[in-house]
Amino acid sequence: MVEKNTDEIERKNIINEYRSLIRAITKKTTSEEKRNIRKAFNLAVDAHKNARRKSGKLYISHPISVAKIIANDIGLGSKSIICSLLHDVVEDTSITLEDIRKEFGSEVALIIDGLTKISGVVEADVSLQAENFRKMILTISNDIRVVLIKIADRLDNMRTLEYLTQKKQERIASETLYLYAPLAHRLGLYSIKTELEDLSLKYTDPTIYFSISNKLNETKDNREKYIKKFTRPIKDKLKLENIKCSIKGRPKSIFSIRKKMIEKEIDFEEVFDKFAIRIIIDCPKNKEKELCWKVYSIVTDFYKPNPDRLRDWISNVKLNGYESLHTTVMGMDGSWVEVQIRTERMDEIAEKGYAAHWKYKQNKHQSNKIQENLDDWINRIRDTLEYDKTTAIEFVDDFKLHLFSEEIFVFSPTGDLVTLPNGATSLDFAFQIHTDLGKSCLGTKVNGKLVPLSHKLKSGDQIEIISSRKQTPKEDWLDFVITTKARNKIKNSLKQERKEIAKNGKETLMRKLKHLKIQFTESVVNELQIYFELNDSLELFYRVGTGTITNEQLKEFKGTRDSWYDFIKSKFIKKRKPNKVHVNKNVQNKLLVFGEEEEVLDYKIATCCQPISGDKVFGFVTIKEGIKIHAVSCPNSIRLRTNFSYRIISCKWKSVQNIEFDALIEIKGIDSVGLVSKITNIISSHMNVNMKLVNFNTDDGLFYGKIHLSVKNNTQLKKVIAQILKIEGVEHVNRLHE
C-alpha cells in the first residue's frame, strides 16, 4: 500500500511539472503544437518508464526540466521543447530515429540525431569529454538548437550534481567551467552562463564558494537598504518625466567576485562593486536610444560618473548582440556603483541571447546584423573542422581560445572589410583571404609600412600581402598565428612536407642498412626508434631524410646492437609503458598517499603551482614524468581535469614531521622606517619560520617585496600571512607560484 501511494505521488508530481511547462508556453503555442508536445511527453514517459536518476527521482523529471529551461530561460519554440523532452530516448531506449521521424517529422528527427551523436566510445588516449564536445560543435553549422538544448541539459545536470560522487562532481564542474560556460557566453546566454559558473565554483572550490556566498547573505540587508536609498531620487525623477521603467539591484555573481579577488589580489571586503543597479525601460524600439541616454543623464545628475567606466553598447552593439549602457557612479558614501541602462527588448536579448534575436527579427523586423555575426562565427567553426587531423583536445583548446576573444576589423588593399579575432597577425590575415596566399606569404605592408609576418593588427589597419612562389610554410609560424584556419593550414602543409621527406628517408634508410648488412624489418625499425629515443617510425624516417641521423650514428647503432640488447629491451619496456609508476622508498616521496587504498607512489610536485602540505591536491599522470601533483587552485587545474579526467588520481597529504616546503609570498604596502625589520622579525622570531631569500624595493612612498619561506604546511603559511597583515602599513600579502 505504501509503495502504491509513493508511485501515485510521483506520478502526480510529474504531471504537475508537465503542467508547469505548458503554463510557461501557453501564450506562444498553437493547439496543434500543444498536442505534439503532449504526444512527446507521453512518449518520453513510456520510454523511460521506471528509470531513475542518481537523486532517486524518476528519470522523466530531467527531460521536463530541460524543456522548461529551453522554454523559460532560452525562449525557444515548440519543436525545441519536443526535442528536449525526447533528447535521451534514442540513446537510452528502444525507440529509433525512424520512429521519431514518423511521429514528429524530419526536422525534429534531425535535431534528436544531433543530440544522440554527442556520445560514444573513443580511443583510450583521447579525452571522452573533449571528443563529445567536438561532436557537439560539429552540429552548430547544421542546427544551433542542438547546442542550445545541450547547454540546457548541462544546466539541469549541474543543478542536480550533489547526488554524484565527489570525483564526478569535480570532473563535470571543471568541464562546465572550461567549455560550457564560455559557449553560453558566446551565444549571449548571460543568465545561464552566470549560473553555470557559480555552480562550477561550488564543486571545484566549495570553501571559497560558500565563504563568498555566506558573506553576501550577511551583507544582504545593508545592501538592500543602500540600493533603496540610492535609487529613490532616480525613481522620483523618472516618474516625474513619465518614463515607464523598473529598477532593481542585483548582487554580482559569486564567480565574478572570486575572479575579481584573484585578478586584483584583494579580499572580499575590498571588492567595491558587489552589486549593480539595472534600469529597464518600457518603450517602443524607435525611442530606445533617446530614452536610454535620457535616463543616463538623470542618473548622472544625482551621482558623479567615472568617465573611464562608461560603456556604450547601444551605439556599438557587441558581436553577440548585447545592448546596454553601463556607467559607474559615485554613491552617497563615496563608493562606486555600477548602473546598467537598457530597454525590455535589450534585457530579454541579454538574458536569452540569439533566441531572443530570432524572436525580435521575426516580430519586429530586427536588423540582420546579429544573424550575420552568428553566421560569420559559424563559418570560422567550419574552418576549424576542416582540419580533421586535429585531436579532440587540440580542437577544444583552439575553439575555447576564441570563445571570449573580441574582434577587430581590418581592410584589404581594395577596401574589403575582414573580421579577425583580437591579437591576429598579418599572417593570419593572409590565410583569412586565401590559403594559397597564406602559404606563399613572404611579407606584409600595414598602412603602407613593411612589417614582419608576426605583426599584430588593430582595427582600421589596411594590409597588403607580399607573396612568392618559392615561399613555403615554416614551423615557427605556429609560434605567432592565432586563428584556427591559419594554424590548421600551416600544420597540414608541414605534415605533408614531413611525410614526403619521411618517404624519401625510409628509402635512404633501407639502402644504408643494406650497406651495413642489417635486414630492414619492423623489429629493426623498432630498435632504431628506441636507440634514438623517438616516438614513432615517421620521426625516424624524417630524421634520416633530413640528415639529422648520420651514417656515423647508424654505424654506432650496428656496433652496439648485440652487446646492448638488454639495454634496448629495458628502454623498449619503458617506452611502451610510460604511465607505470614505481614505489619510491625515499621519505620525501611518502608525503602523499593515492586512491582509496592510500598507496605510496612515486611523484613530482608540479612547478606551475608548487602545492604544499595542507593544500587540496590531485595527481596527474604525465606521459614521460610519472605522476605530477597539482593544487586544485592551480591555473592549469580546470584544463587538466576537463581534458584528461582519465589520468587524474586522487591523493591526500600524510602527516610527516621535519619536512618543509618552499613557499613564495608577495607583500605590498606603504613604506615606513623599520617596516622590513618588523616583517622579518615577525617571520623569524615570532613564527619561527626560516627565510631563504628576501627582496624589497621602494618607489615613491610604496614598498613591494618577495620573501621565499620554508614552511611545514599551508596552515603555518596562512598564520604567517595573517601576522604580517597586522603590521601597520602592510596592505596586501599574497602567496605566489613561481
Secondary structure, DSSP 8 states (H G I E B T S, - for coil): -HHHHHHHHHHHHHHHHHHHHHHHHGGG--HHHHHHHHHHHHHHHHHHTT-B-TTSSBTTHHHHHHHHIIIIII---HHHHHHHHTTTHHHHSS--HHHHHHHH-HHHHHHHHHHHTS-----TTS-HHHHHHHHHHHTTTT-THHHHHHHHHHHHHHHTGGGS-HHHHHHHHHHIIIIIHHHHHHTT-HHHHHHHHHHHHHHHSHHHHHHHHHHHHHTHHHHHHHHHHHHHHHHHHHHHTT--EEEEEEE--HHHHHHHHHHHT--GGG-S-SEEEEEEE---GGGHHHHHHHHHHHHHHHS-B-GGG-EETTTS--TT----EEEEEE-TTS-EEEEEEEEHHHHHHHHHTHHHHHHHHHHH---THHHHHHHHHHHHHHHHHH-TTS-HHHHHHHHHHTTS--EEEEE-TT--EEEEETT-BHHHHHHHH-HHHHHTEEEEEETTEEE-TT-B--TT-BEEEEE-TT----GGGGGT--SHHHHHHHHHHHHHHHHHHHHHHHHHHHHHHHHTT----HHHHHHHHHHTT-SSHHHHHHHHHHTSS-HHHHHHHHHHHTTTHHHHHHHHHHHH-TT------SGGGGSEEETTTTB---EEE-TTT---TTS-EEEEE-SSS-EEEEETT-TTHHHHHHHTGGGEEEEEE---TT--EEEEEEEEEE--TTHHHHHHHIIIIIS--EEEEEEEEEETTEEEEEEEEEESSHHHHHHHHHHHHTSTTEEEEEEE--
